[in-house]
Amino acid sequence: MLVAEWNASPARPTLLFYNPSQPKGFNCDGNSQQIQHKPMSDNSIQRALLPENPDANVLQRKPSQGAKRFRRCRSAPRSETDEKPQENGSSLPAKELFSVVRPSFRLVGFLLFLYLLVGVVVFYLVMDQLSGKRTNRVLDALYFCIVTMTSVGYGDLVPNSDTTKLLACVFVFTGMAIIALFVSKSADYLVEKQEVLFFKALHMNMKCGEARMLRQIETNKTKYKFYTAALLLVTAIVVGTVFLWKVEKLSLVDSFYCVCATITTLGYGDKSFSSQLGRTFAVFWIITSTIILALFFMYLAEIYTERRQKMLAKWVLTRRVTTMDLEAADLDNDRKVGAAEFVVYKLKELGKISQEDISSFLEEFDKLDVDQSGTLSTYDLTQAQSGQ
Protein backbone atom coordinates (compact mmCIF):
# COMPACT_ATOMS: atom_id res chain seq x y z
CA MET A 1 0.00 0.00 0.00
CA LEU A 2 1.40 3.39 -0.99
CA VAL A 3 0.97 6.41 1.25
CA ALA A 4 1.07 9.98 -0.05
CA GLU A 5 2.68 12.75 1.95
CA TRP A 6 2.80 16.41 1.03
CA ASN A 7 6.16 18.08 1.41
CA ALA A 8 5.20 21.69 2.04
CA SER A 9 8.57 23.14 1.22
CA PRO A 10 8.31 26.86 0.40
CA ALA A 11 10.96 26.55 -2.27
CA ARG A 12 9.62 23.53 -4.11
CA PRO A 13 6.57 21.69 -2.77
CA THR A 14 6.48 18.02 -3.75
CA LEU A 15 4.19 15.02 -3.28
CA LEU A 16 5.99 11.88 -2.00
CA PHE A 17 4.69 8.32 -2.42
CA TYR A 18 6.23 5.65 -0.18
CA ASN A 19 5.53 2.26 1.35
CA PRO A 20 5.30 2.35 5.15
CA SER A 21 7.33 -0.89 5.34
CA GLN A 22 10.15 0.71 3.35
CA PRO A 23 12.24 3.78 4.21
CA LYS A 24 10.34 6.98 3.53
CA GLY A 25 10.84 8.34 0.05
CA PHE A 26 11.85 4.99 -1.51
CA ASN A 27 9.88 2.43 -3.41
CA CYS A 28 10.08 -1.33 -3.07
CA ASP A 29 13.26 -1.42 -5.20
CA GLY A 30 14.99 1.11 -2.93
CA ASN A 31 14.91 3.86 -5.53
CA SER A 32 13.78 7.28 -4.61
CA GLN A 33 10.33 8.02 -5.95
CA GLN A 34 9.11 11.58 -6.00
CA ILE A 35 6.44 13.18 -8.07
CA GLN A 36 7.09 16.84 -8.44
CA HIS A 37 4.39 19.37 -9.11
CA LYS A 38 4.49 22.94 -10.13
CA PRO A 39 5.05 25.41 -7.33
CA MET A 40 1.82 26.42 -5.66
CA SER A 41 0.85 29.38 -3.55
CA ASP A 42 0.80 29.21 0.22
CA ASN A 43 -2.99 29.23 0.32
CA SER A 44 -3.24 26.26 -2.03
CA ILE A 45 -0.61 24.38 0.01
CA GLN A 46 -2.69 24.71 3.16
CA ARG A 47 -5.83 23.51 1.38
CA ALA A 48 -6.71 19.85 1.97
CA LEU A 49 -6.27 17.42 -0.90
CA LEU A 50 -9.73 15.92 -0.40
CA PRO A 51 -12.10 18.54 1.04
CA GLU A 52 -14.87 17.26 3.21
CA ASN A 53 -17.46 19.70 1.94
CA PRO A 54 -18.60 19.82 -1.67
CA ASP A 55 -17.61 22.91 -3.56
CA ALA A 56 -19.18 24.26 -6.69
CA ASN A 57 -15.87 24.06 -8.54
CA VAL A 58 -15.11 20.56 -7.35
CA LEU A 59 -18.55 19.15 -8.12
CA GLN A 60 -18.81 20.64 -11.58
CA ARG A 61 -20.41 17.87 -13.67
CA LYS A 62 -21.39 17.72 -17.28
CA PRO A 63 -24.90 16.72 -18.22
CA SER A 64 -25.22 13.31 -19.79
CA GLN A 65 -25.81 13.34 -23.52
CA GLY A 66 -28.04 10.28 -23.64
CA ALA A 67 -31.34 9.54 -22.03
CA LYS A 68 -31.52 9.70 -18.28
CA ARG A 69 -31.25 6.46 -16.33
CA PHE A 70 -32.46 5.76 -12.83
CA ARG A 71 -29.29 5.20 -10.84
CA ARG A 72 -28.38 5.48 -7.21
CA CYS A 73 -25.57 7.92 -6.57
CA ARG A 74 -23.29 6.32 -3.97
CA SER A 75 -20.40 8.78 -4.14
CA ALA A 76 -22.25 11.98 -3.37
CA PRO A 77 -20.49 13.72 -0.46
CA ARG A 78 -22.43 14.69 2.60
CA SER A 79 -22.75 18.39 3.15
CA GLU A 80 -22.54 20.04 6.52
CA THR A 81 -25.72 21.86 5.63
CA ASP A 82 -27.71 18.64 5.81
CA GLU A 83 -30.61 19.20 8.10
CA LYS A 84 -31.27 16.75 10.86
CA PRO A 85 -34.55 14.91 10.51
CA GLN A 86 -37.24 16.71 12.39
CA GLU A 87 -39.91 15.02 14.41
CA ASN A 88 -42.62 16.89 12.54
CA GLY A 89 -41.14 16.16 9.14
CA SER A 90 -42.71 14.27 6.31
CA SER A 91 -40.79 11.07 6.98
CA LEU A 92 -42.26 9.39 10.04
CA PRO A 93 -40.84 6.61 12.16
CA ALA A 94 -42.57 3.28 11.95
CA LYS A 95 -44.36 3.70 15.28
CA GLU A 96 -45.78 7.10 14.33
CA LEU A 97 -46.76 5.93 10.87
CA PHE A 98 -48.72 2.98 12.22
CA SER A 99 -50.56 5.27 14.61
CA VAL A 100 -51.46 7.52 11.66
CA VAL A 101 -52.72 4.86 9.28
CA ARG A 102 -54.78 3.07 11.90
CA PRO A 103 -58.17 4.72 11.62
CA SER A 104 -59.21 6.30 14.93
CA PHE A 105 -62.87 6.30 15.90
CA ARG A 106 -62.38 8.68 18.82
CA LEU A 107 -63.79 11.57 16.82
CA VAL A 108 -66.88 9.52 15.98
CA GLY A 109 -67.35 8.61 19.64
CA PHE A 110 -66.98 12.22 20.74
CA LEU A 111 -69.47 13.47 18.15
CA LEU A 112 -71.91 10.72 19.09
CA PHE A 113 -71.70 11.68 22.77
CA LEU A 114 -72.19 15.36 21.92
CA TYR A 115 -75.11 14.54 19.61
CA LEU A 116 -76.92 12.50 22.27
CA LEU A 117 -76.22 15.07 25.00
CA VAL A 118 -77.62 17.97 22.98
CA GLY A 119 -80.50 15.85 21.70
CA VAL A 120 -81.58 14.76 25.16
CA VAL A 121 -81.56 18.35 26.43
CA VAL A 122 -83.46 19.71 23.41
CA PHE A 123 -86.14 17.02 23.19
CA TYR A 124 -86.53 17.00 26.96
CA LEU A 125 -87.57 20.64 26.74
CA VAL A 126 -90.02 20.04 23.86
CA MET A 127 -91.31 16.65 24.98
CA ASP A 128 -94.82 18.05 25.34
CA GLN A 129 -94.80 18.71 21.58
CA LEU A 130 -94.17 15.02 20.77
CA SER A 131 -97.11 12.68 20.32
CA GLY A 132 -97.09 8.99 21.18
CA LYS A 133 -96.75 6.73 24.17
CA ARG A 134 -94.45 8.17 26.83
CA THR A 135 -92.69 6.57 29.75
CA ASN A 136 -89.95 8.73 31.31
CA ARG A 137 -89.19 12.22 30.04
CA VAL A 138 -85.39 11.85 29.92
CA LEU A 139 -85.55 8.28 28.69
CA ASP A 140 -88.02 9.15 25.94
CA ALA A 141 -85.80 12.03 24.77
CA LEU A 142 -82.77 9.73 24.56
CA TYR A 143 -84.84 7.00 22.90
CA PHE A 144 -86.13 9.46 20.28
CA CYS A 145 -82.55 10.60 19.53
CA ILE A 146 -81.41 7.00 19.00
CA VAL A 147 -84.23 6.01 16.65
CA THR A 148 -83.76 9.29 14.74
CA MET A 149 -79.99 8.98 14.32
CA THR A 150 -80.11 5.32 13.25
CA SER A 151 -83.02 6.12 10.89
CA VAL A 152 -85.07 3.34 12.49
CA GLY A 153 -88.03 5.66 13.00
CA TYR A 154 -90.59 3.40 14.65
CA GLY A 155 -93.24 6.10 14.71
CA ASP A 156 -94.18 5.47 18.34
CA LEU A 157 -92.88 8.96 19.17
CA VAL A 158 -93.42 11.62 16.49
CA PRO A 159 -93.22 15.44 16.46
CA ASN A 160 -96.58 17.20 16.21
CA SER A 161 -95.53 20.86 16.02
CA ASP A 162 -93.56 22.94 13.55
CA THR A 163 -90.75 23.47 16.06
CA THR A 164 -90.26 19.78 16.82
CA LYS A 165 -90.53 18.89 13.14
CA LEU A 166 -87.74 21.33 12.26
CA LEU A 167 -85.65 20.03 15.15
CA ALA A 168 -86.21 16.47 13.95
CA CYS A 169 -85.04 17.45 10.46
CA VAL A 170 -81.84 18.94 11.89
CA PHE A 171 -81.12 15.95 14.09
CA VAL A 172 -81.81 13.36 11.42
CA PHE A 173 -79.31 14.94 9.03
CA THR A 174 -76.77 15.40 11.82
CA GLY A 175 -77.16 11.78 12.84
CA MET A 176 -76.72 10.61 9.26
CA ALA A 177 -73.55 12.72 9.04
CA ILE A 178 -72.14 10.91 12.08
CA ILE A 179 -72.99 7.57 10.51
CA ALA A 180 -71.35 8.69 7.25
CA LEU A 181 -68.22 9.62 9.20
CA PHE A 182 -68.19 6.15 10.73
CA VAL A 183 -68.52 4.58 7.28
CA SER A 184 -65.70 6.81 6.00
CA LYS A 185 -63.41 5.69 8.83
CA SER A 186 -64.30 2.10 8.04
CA ALA A 187 -63.43 2.62 4.37
CA ASP A 188 -60.09 4.12 5.38
CA TYR A 189 -59.49 1.02 7.46
CA LEU A 190 -60.07 -1.22 4.44
CA VAL A 191 -57.64 0.72 2.24
CA GLU A 192 -54.91 1.47 4.77
CA LYS A 193 -54.76 -2.05 6.22
CA GLN A 194 -53.13 -3.26 3.00
CA GLU A 195 -50.64 -0.38 3.08
CA VAL A 196 -49.65 -1.19 6.67
CA LEU A 197 -48.83 -4.76 5.70
CA PHE A 198 -46.69 -3.59 2.77
CA PHE A 199 -44.89 -1.03 4.94
CA LYS A 200 -44.11 -3.63 7.60
CA ALA A 201 -42.43 -5.90 5.09
CA LEU A 202 -40.50 -3.00 3.56
CA HIS A 203 -39.47 -1.28 6.78
CA MET A 204 -38.36 -4.44 8.60
CA ASN A 205 -36.42 -5.69 5.55
CA MET A 206 -37.92 -9.10 6.04
CA LYS A 207 -37.06 -12.32 4.28
CA CYS A 208 -39.52 -13.91 1.89
CA GLY A 209 -40.56 -16.56 4.41
CA GLU A 210 -41.19 -14.01 7.15
CA ALA A 211 -43.17 -11.76 4.82
CA ARG A 212 -45.31 -14.71 3.72
CA MET A 213 -45.92 -15.63 7.35
CA LEU A 214 -46.92 -12.04 8.16
CA ARG A 215 -49.40 -11.95 5.28
CA GLN A 216 -50.91 -15.23 6.48
CA ILE A 217 -51.29 -13.86 10.01
CA GLU A 218 -53.00 -10.71 8.71
CA THR A 219 -55.38 -12.79 6.59
CA ASN A 220 -56.31 -14.98 9.55
CA LYS A 221 -56.88 -11.90 11.70
CA THR A 222 -59.38 -10.61 9.15
CA LYS A 223 -61.23 -13.92 9.15
CA TYR A 224 -61.29 -14.03 12.95
CA LYS A 225 -62.71 -10.52 13.11
CA PHE A 226 -65.38 -11.47 10.58
CA TYR A 227 -66.32 -14.57 12.57
CA THR A 228 -66.41 -12.50 15.77
CA ALA A 229 -68.70 -9.91 14.18
CA ALA A 230 -70.97 -12.68 12.88
CA LEU A 231 -71.16 -14.24 16.34
CA LEU A 232 -71.95 -10.87 17.94
CA LEU A 233 -74.63 -10.22 15.31
CA VAL A 234 -76.33 -13.54 16.02
CA THR A 235 -76.09 -12.82 19.75
CA ALA A 236 -77.68 -9.38 19.32
CA ILE A 237 -80.52 -10.87 17.28
CA VAL A 238 -81.17 -13.61 19.83
CA VAL A 239 -81.01 -11.24 22.82
CA GLY A 240 -83.33 -8.71 21.18
CA THR A 241 -85.80 -11.38 20.14
CA VAL A 242 -85.92 -12.95 23.59
CA PHE A 243 -86.28 -9.54 25.26
CA LEU A 244 -89.21 -8.50 23.08
CA TRP A 245 -90.79 -11.90 23.57
CA LYS A 246 -90.48 -11.93 27.36
CA VAL A 247 -90.67 -8.24 28.33
CA GLU A 248 -92.75 -6.59 25.61
CA LYS A 249 -95.01 -9.67 25.41
CA LEU A 250 -94.76 -9.97 21.61
CA SER A 251 -95.02 -13.28 19.85
CA LEU A 252 -91.82 -15.03 18.89
CA VAL A 253 -92.33 -14.25 15.21
CA ASP A 254 -93.22 -10.61 15.89
CA SER A 255 -90.18 -10.28 18.14
CA PHE A 256 -87.84 -11.60 15.46
CA TYR A 257 -89.62 -9.41 12.88
CA CYS A 258 -89.14 -6.30 15.04
CA VAL A 259 -85.47 -7.13 15.63
CA CYS A 260 -84.76 -7.49 11.90
CA ALA A 261 -86.64 -4.27 11.11
CA THR A 262 -84.61 -2.48 13.78
CA ILE A 263 -81.02 -3.56 13.11
CA THR A 264 -81.47 -2.99 9.36
CA THR A 265 -82.88 0.50 10.20
CA LEU A 266 -86.04 -0.38 8.31
CA GLY A 267 -88.38 0.47 11.19
CA TYR A 268 -91.89 -0.24 9.97
CA GLY A 269 -93.26 1.02 13.28
CA ASP A 270 -96.04 -1.52 13.79
CA LYS A 271 -93.91 -3.25 16.44
CA SER A 272 -91.62 -1.37 18.82
CA PHE A 273 -90.45 -0.94 22.42
CA SER A 274 -93.29 0.58 24.45
CA SER A 275 -92.47 -0.01 28.14
CA GLN A 276 -89.98 1.95 30.24
CA LEU A 277 -87.76 -1.08 30.70
CA GLY A 278 -88.03 -1.85 27.00
CA ARG A 279 -86.93 1.63 25.94
CA THR A 280 -84.06 1.56 28.43
CA PHE A 281 -82.91 -1.67 26.82
CA ALA A 282 -83.53 -0.24 23.32
CA VAL A 283 -81.28 2.79 23.92
CA PHE A 284 -78.25 0.52 24.21
CA TRP A 285 -79.38 -2.39 22.06
CA ILE A 286 -80.37 -0.41 18.95
CA ILE A 287 -77.10 1.48 18.55
CA THR A 288 -75.02 -1.59 19.47
CA SER A 289 -76.79 -3.93 17.05
CA THR A 290 -76.65 -1.47 14.16
CA ILE A 291 -72.90 -0.94 14.68
CA ILE A 292 -72.34 -4.70 14.85
CA LEU A 293 -74.22 -5.13 11.58
CA ALA A 294 -72.09 -2.42 9.95
CA LEU A 295 -68.89 -4.10 11.18
CA PHE A 296 -70.12 -7.46 9.91
CA PHE A 297 -70.54 -6.14 6.37
CA MET A 298 -67.27 -4.20 6.59
CA TYR A 299 -65.27 -7.32 7.47
CA LEU A 300 -67.12 -9.28 4.81
CA ALA A 301 -66.11 -6.68 2.23
CA GLU A 302 -62.54 -6.78 3.55
CA ILE A 303 -62.29 -10.54 3.05
CA TYR A 304 -63.70 -10.24 -0.46
CA THR A 305 -61.30 -7.38 -1.28
CA GLU A 306 -58.27 -9.27 0.02
CA ARG A 307 -59.21 -12.34 -1.98
CA ARG A 308 -59.53 -10.34 -5.19
CA GLN A 309 -56.26 -8.52 -4.50
CA LYS A 310 -54.40 -11.77 -3.93
CA MET A 311 -55.78 -13.21 -7.17
CA LEU A 312 -54.72 -10.08 -9.05
CA ALA A 313 -51.26 -10.10 -7.46
CA LYS A 314 -50.80 -13.77 -8.28
CA TRP A 315 -51.78 -13.17 -11.90
CA VAL A 316 -49.46 -10.17 -12.26
CA LEU A 317 -46.47 -11.86 -10.64
CA THR A 318 -46.79 -15.19 -12.45
CA ARG A 319 -47.63 -14.15 -15.99
CA ARG A 320 -44.85 -13.90 -18.53
CA VAL A 321 -43.38 -10.53 -19.39
CA THR A 322 -43.84 -9.61 -23.05
CA THR A 323 -42.16 -7.09 -25.32
CA MET A 324 -45.12 -4.77 -24.92
CA ASP A 325 -44.62 -4.88 -21.16
CA LEU A 326 -40.99 -3.84 -21.58
CA GLU A 327 -42.00 -0.93 -23.78
CA ALA A 328 -44.60 0.18 -21.24
CA ALA A 329 -42.13 -0.15 -18.36
CA ASP A 330 -39.41 1.87 -20.13
CA LEU A 331 -40.01 5.22 -18.44
CA ASP A 332 -36.92 6.99 -19.79
CA ASN A 333 -37.27 5.61 -23.36
CA ASP A 334 -33.73 4.24 -23.53
CA ARG A 335 -34.91 0.80 -24.77
CA LYS A 336 -33.76 -0.73 -21.48
CA VAL A 337 -35.69 -1.50 -18.31
CA GLY A 338 -33.91 -1.24 -14.98
CA ALA A 339 -34.96 -2.77 -11.69
CA ALA A 340 -36.64 0.43 -10.49
CA GLU A 341 -38.63 0.78 -13.71
CA PHE A 342 -39.72 -2.86 -13.53
CA VAL A 343 -40.90 -2.50 -9.92
CA VAL A 344 -42.84 0.67 -10.77
CA TYR A 345 -44.51 -1.09 -13.70
CA LYS A 346 -45.52 -4.05 -11.53
CA LEU A 347 -46.93 -1.73 -8.86
CA LYS A 348 -48.90 0.03 -11.57
CA GLU A 349 -50.34 -3.28 -12.74
CA LEU A 350 -51.36 -4.15 -9.19
CA GLY A 351 -53.16 -0.84 -8.87
CA LYS A 352 -50.86 0.36 -6.09
CA ILE A 353 -49.78 3.38 -8.13
CA SER A 354 -51.25 5.26 -11.08
CA GLN A 355 -49.71 6.94 -14.11
CA GLU A 356 -50.55 10.33 -12.61
CA ASP A 357 -48.52 9.43 -9.51
CA ILE A 358 -45.56 8.36 -11.65
CA SER A 359 -45.70 11.58 -13.68
CA SER A 360 -45.80 13.74 -10.56
CA PHE A 361 -42.83 11.86 -9.07
CA LEU A 362 -40.81 12.30 -12.26
CA GLU A 363 -41.61 16.02 -12.32
CA GLU A 364 -40.37 16.35 -8.76
CA PHE A 365 -37.22 14.42 -9.68
CA ASP A 366 -36.55 16.76 -12.62
CA LYS A 367 -36.92 19.80 -10.38
CA LEU A 368 -34.42 18.43 -7.87
CA ASP A 369 -31.96 17.25 -10.54
CA VAL A 370 -30.33 20.65 -11.01
CA ASP A 371 -27.35 19.50 -13.08
CA GLN A 372 -29.52 17.22 -15.27
CA SER A 373 -27.23 14.24 -14.65
CA GLY A 374 -30.00 11.72 -14.04
CA THR A 375 -29.00 11.27 -10.38
CA LEU A 376 -29.64 13.15 -7.15
CA SER A 377 -26.89 14.18 -4.78
CA THR A 378 -26.47 16.54 -1.86
CA TYR A 379 -25.27 19.20 -4.27
CA ASP A 380 -28.53 18.95 -6.24
CA LEU A 381 -30.63 19.28 -3.10
CA THR A 382 -28.60 22.25 -1.86
CA GLN A 383 -28.89 24.05 -5.18
CA ALA A 384 -32.60 23.27 -5.49
CA GLN A 385 -33.32 24.58 -2.01
CA SER A 386 -31.25 27.71 -2.52
CA GLY A 387 -33.11 28.44 -5.76
CA GLN A 388 -36.49 28.40 -4.05
ZALO-706723 format. One line per field, with one value per residue (C-alpha): x, y, z; residue in one letter. Coordinates in steps of 0.1 Angstrom, whole numbers, plus 5000, padded with zeros to 4 digits. Example, Ala and Ser with C-alpha at 12.3 -4.5 7.8 and 13.67 -1.06 7.14 Angstrom:
<lumzas>
u 5123, 5137
v 4955, 4989
w 5078, 5071
code A, S
</lumzas>
This chain:
<lumzas>
u 5000, 5014, 5010, 5011, 5027, 5028, 5062, 5052, 5086, 5083, 5110, 5096, 5066, 5065, 5042, 5060, 5047, 5062, 5055, 5053, 5073, 5102, 5122, 5103, 5108, 5119, 5099, 5101, 5133, 5150, 5149, 5138, 5103, 5091, 5064, 5071, 5044, 5045, 5050, 5018, 5009, 5008, 4970, 4968, 4994, 4973, 4942, 4933, 4937, 4903, 4879, 4851, 4825, 4814, 4824, 4808, 4841, 4849, 4814, 4812, 4796, 4786, 4751, 4748, 4742, 4720, 4687, 4685, 4687, 4675, 4707, 4716, 4744, 4767, 4796, 4777, 4795, 4776, 4773, 4775, 4743, 4723, 4694, 4687, 4655, 4628, 4601, 4574, 4589, 4573, 4592, 4577, 4592, 4574, 4556, 4542, 4532, 4513, 4494, 4485, 4473, 4452, 4418, 4408, 4371, 4376, 4362, 4331, 4327, 4330, 4305, 4281, 4283, 4278, 4249, 4231, 4238, 4224, 4195, 4184, 4184, 4165, 4139, 4135, 4124, 4100, 4087, 4052, 4052, 4058, 4029, 4029, 4033, 4056, 4073, 4100, 4108, 4146, 4145, 4120, 4142, 4172, 4152, 4139, 4175, 4186, 4158, 4162, 4200, 4199, 4170, 4149, 4120, 4094, 4068, 4058, 4071, 4066, 4068, 4034, 4045, 4064, 4092, 4097, 4095, 4123, 4144, 4138, 4150, 4182, 4189, 4182, 4207, 4232, 4228, 4233, 4265, 4279, 4270, 4286, 4318, 4318, 4315, 4343, 4366, 4357, 4366, 4399, 4405, 4399, 4424, 4451, 4452, 4469, 4494, 4503, 4512, 4533, 4551, 4559, 4576, 4595, 4605, 4616, 4636, 4621, 4629, 4605, 4594, 4588, 4568, 4547, 4541, 4531, 4506, 4491, 4487, 4470, 4446, 4437, 4431, 4406, 4388, 4387, 4373, 4346, 4337, 4336, 4313, 4290, 4288, 4281, 4254, 4237, 4239, 4223, 4195, 4188, 4190, 4167, 4142, 4141, 4137, 4108, 4092, 4095, 4093, 4072, 4050, 4052, 4050, 4082, 4077, 4068, 4098, 4122, 4104, 4109, 4145, 4152, 4134, 4154, 4190, 4185, 4171, 4140, 4116, 4081, 4067, 4040, 4061, 4084, 4095, 4067, 4075, 4100, 4122, 4120, 4131, 4159, 4171, 4165, 4187, 4218, 4206, 4196, 4229, 4250, 4232, 4234, 4271, 4277, 4258, 4279, 4311, 4299, 4295, 4327, 4347, 4329, 4339, 4375, 4377, 4363, 4387, 4417, 4408, 4405, 4437, 4456, 4442, 4453, 4487, 4492, 4482, 4505, 4535, 4532, 4524, 4552, 4566, 4562, 4578, 4549, 4554, 4590, 4580, 4554, 4579, 4606, 4600, 4631, 4627, 4663, 4651, 4662, 4643, 4661, 4650, 4634, 4614, 4603, 4591, 4572, 4555, 4545, 4531, 4511, 4497, 4486, 4468, 4491, 4502, 4487, 4503, 4494, 4515, 4544, 4543, 4542, 4572, 4592, 4584, 4596, 4628, 4635, 4631, 4656, 4680, 4697, 4727, 4705, 4728, 4700, 4710, 4704, 4731, 4735, 4747, 4715, 4694, 4714, 4711, 4674, 4667, 4688, 4669, 4635
v 5000, 5034, 5064, 5100, 5128, 5164, 5181, 5217, 5231, 5269, 5265, 5235, 5217, 5180, 5150, 5119, 5083, 5057, 5023, 5023, 4991, 5007, 5038, 5070, 5083, 5050, 5024, 4987, 4986, 5011, 5039, 5073, 5080, 5116, 5132, 5168, 5194, 5229, 5254, 5264, 5294, 5292, 5292, 5263, 5244, 5247, 5235, 5198, 5174, 5159, 5185, 5173, 5197, 5198, 5229, 5243, 5241, 5206, 5192, 5206, 5179, 5177, 5167, 5133, 5133, 5103, 5095, 5097, 5065, 5058, 5052, 5055, 5079, 5063, 5088, 5120, 5137, 5147, 5184, 5200, 5219, 5186, 5192, 5167, 5149, 5167, 5150, 5169, 5162, 5143, 5111, 5094, 5066, 5033, 5037, 5071, 5059, 5030, 5053, 5075, 5049, 5031, 5047, 5063, 5063, 5087, 5116, 5095, 5086, 5122, 5135, 5107, 5117, 5154, 5145, 5125, 5151, 5180, 5159, 5148, 5183, 5197, 5170, 5170, 5206, 5200, 5166, 5180, 5187, 5150, 5127, 5090, 5067, 5082, 5066, 5087, 5122, 5119, 5083, 5092, 5120, 5097, 5070, 5095, 5106, 5070, 5060, 5093, 5090, 5053, 5061, 5033, 5057, 5034, 5061, 5055, 5090, 5116, 5154, 5172, 5209, 5229, 5235, 5198, 5189, 5213, 5200, 5165, 5175, 5189, 5159, 5134, 5149, 5154, 5118, 5106, 5127, 5109, 5076, 5087, 5096, 5062, 5046, 5068, 5057, 5021, 5026, 5041, 5010, 4988, 5007, 5015, 4979, 4967, 4996, 4988, 4952, 4964, 4990, 4964, 4941, 4970, 4987, 4956, 4943, 4909, 4877, 4861, 4834, 4860, 4882, 4853, 4844, 4880, 4880, 4848, 4861, 4893, 4872, 4850, 4881, 4894, 4861, 4860, 4895, 4885, 4854, 4875, 4901, 4873, 4858, 4891, 4898, 4865, 4872, 4906, 4891, 4864, 4888, 4913, 4886, 4871, 4905, 4915, 4881, 4881, 4918, 4934, 4903, 4900, 4867, 4850, 4858, 4894, 4897, 4884, 4906, 4937, 4929, 4925, 4957, 4975, 4964, 4970, 5005, 4996, 5005, 4998, 5010, 4985, 4967, 4986, 4991, 5006, 5000, 5020, 4989, 4981, 5016, 5016, 4983, 4998, 5028, 5005, 4976, 4996, 5015, 4984, 4961, 4985, 4991, 4953, 4949, 4976, 4959, 4925, 4939, 4958, 4927, 4907, 4933, 4932, 4895, 4898, 4926, 4907, 4877, 4897, 4915, 4882, 4868, 4899, 4899, 4862, 4868, 4898, 4881, 4848, 4859, 4861, 4895, 4904, 4929, 4952, 4951, 4962, 4991, 5002, 4999, 5019, 5052, 5070, 5056, 5042, 5008, 4993, 4985, 4988, 4972, 5004, 5008, 4971, 4975, 5007, 4989, 4960, 4983, 5000, 4967, 4959, 4992, 5004, 5034, 5053, 5069, 5103, 5094, 5084, 5116, 5137, 5119, 5123, 5160, 5164, 5144, 5168, 5198, 5184, 5173, 5207, 5195, 5172, 5142, 5117, 5113, 5131, 5142, 5165, 5192, 5189, 5193, 5222, 5241, 5233, 5246, 5277, 5284, 5284
w 5000, 4990, 5013, 4999, 5020, 5010, 5014, 5020, 5012, 5004, 4977, 4959, 4972, 4962, 4967, 4980, 4976, 4998, 5013, 5052, 5053, 5034, 5042, 5035, 5001, 4985, 4966, 4969, 4948, 4971, 4945, 4954, 4941, 4940, 4919, 4916, 4909, 4899, 4927, 4943, 4964, 5002, 5003, 4980, 5000, 5032, 5014, 5020, 4991, 4996, 5010, 5032, 5019, 4983, 4964, 4933, 4915, 4926, 4919, 4884, 4863, 4827, 4818, 4802, 4765, 4764, 4780, 4817, 4837, 4872, 4892, 4928, 4934, 4960, 4959, 4966, 4995, 5026, 5032, 5065, 5056, 5058, 5081, 5109, 5105, 5124, 5144, 5125, 5091, 5063, 5070, 5100, 5122, 5120, 5153, 5143, 5109, 5122, 5146, 5117, 5093, 5119, 5116, 5149, 5159, 5188, 5168, 5160, 5196, 5207, 5181, 5191, 5228, 5219, 5196, 5223, 5250, 5230, 5217, 5252, 5264, 5234, 5232, 5270, 5267, 5239, 5250, 5253, 5216, 5208, 5203, 5212, 5242, 5268, 5297, 5313, 5300, 5299, 5287, 5259, 5248, 5246, 5229, 5203, 5195, 5190, 5167, 5147, 5143, 5133, 5109, 5125, 5130, 5146, 5147, 5183, 5192, 5165, 5165, 5162, 5160, 5136, 5161, 5168, 5131, 5123, 5151, 5139, 5105, 5119, 5141, 5114, 5090, 5118, 5128, 5093, 5090, 5121, 5105, 5073, 5092, 5107, 5073, 5060, 5088, 5080, 5044, 5054, 5075, 5044, 5022, 5048, 5062, 5030, 5031, 5067, 5057, 5028, 5049, 5076, 5051, 5036, 5068, 5086, 5055, 5060, 5043, 5019, 5044, 5072, 5048, 5037, 5074, 5082, 5053, 5065, 5100, 5087, 5066, 5095, 5117, 5091, 5092, 5129, 5131, 5106, 5126, 5158, 5142, 5129, 5163, 5179, 5153, 5160, 5198, 5193, 5173, 5198, 5228, 5212, 5201, 5236, 5253, 5231, 5236, 5274, 5283, 5256, 5254, 5216, 5199, 5189, 5152, 5159, 5181, 5155, 5129, 5150, 5156, 5119, 5111, 5138, 5131, 5094, 5102, 5083, 5112, 5100, 5133, 5138, 5164, 5188, 5224, 5244, 5281, 5302, 5307, 5270, 5259, 5284, 5268, 5233, 5239, 5242, 5221, 5189, 5186, 5195, 5171, 5142, 5147, 5148, 5116, 5100, 5112, 5099, 5064, 5066, 5075, 5048, 5022, 5036, 5031, 4995, 4987, 5000, 4980, 4948, 4955, 4961, 4928, 4909, 4925, 4917, 4881, 4877, 4894, 4875, 4840, 4815, 4806, 4770, 4747, 4751, 4788, 4784, 4762, 4788, 4816, 4799, 4816, 4802, 4766, 4765, 4752, 4785, 4817, 4850, 4883, 4895, 4863, 4865, 4901, 4892, 4863, 4885, 4911, 4884, 4873, 4908, 4911, 4939, 4919, 4889, 4859, 4874, 4905, 4884, 4863, 4894, 4909, 4877, 4877, 4912, 4903, 4874, 4896, 4921, 4895, 4890, 4869, 4847, 4854, 4860, 4896, 4928, 4952, 4981, 4957, 4938, 4969, 4981, 4948, 4945, 4980, 4975, 4942, 4959
code M, L, V, A, E, W, N, A, S, P, A, R, P, T, L, L, F, Y, N, P, S, Q, P, K, G, F, N, C, D, G, N, S, Q, Q, I, Q, H, K, P, M, S, D, N, S, I, Q, R, A, L, L, P, E, N, P, D, A, N, V, L, Q, R, K, P, S, Q, G, A, K, R, F, R, R, C, R, S, A, P, R, S, E, T, D, E, K, P, Q, E, N, G, S, S, L, P, A, K, E, L, F, S, V, V, R, P, S, F, R, L, V, G, F, L, L, F, L, Y, L, L, V, G, V, V, V, F, Y, L, V, M, D, Q, L, S, G, K, R, T, N, R, V, L, D, A, L, Y, F, C, I, V, T, M, T, S, V, G, Y, G, D, L, V, P, N, S, D, T, T, K, L, L, A, C, V, F, V, F, T, G, M, A, I, I, A, L, F, V, S, K, S, A, D, Y, L, V, E, K, Q, E, V, L, F, F, K, A, L, H, M, N, M, K, C, G, E, A, R, M, L, R, Q, I, E, T, N, K, T, K, Y, K, F, Y, T, A, A, L, L, L, V, T, A, I, V, V, G, T, V, F, L, W, K, V, E, K, L, S, L, V, D, S, F, Y, C, V, C, A, T, I, T, T, L, G, Y, G, D, K, S, F, S, S, Q, L, G, R, T, F, A, V, F, W, I, I, T, S, T, I, I, L, A, L, F, F, M, Y, L, A, E, I, Y, T, E, R, R, Q, K, M, L, A, K, W, V, L, T, R, R, V, T, T, M, D, L, E, A, A, D, L, D, N, D, R, K, V, G, A, A, E, F, V, V, Y, K, L, K, E, L, G, K, I, S, Q, E, D, I, S, S, F, L, E, E, F, D, K, L, D, V, D, Q, S, G, T, L, S, T, Y, D, L, T, Q, A, Q, S, G, Q
</lumzas>
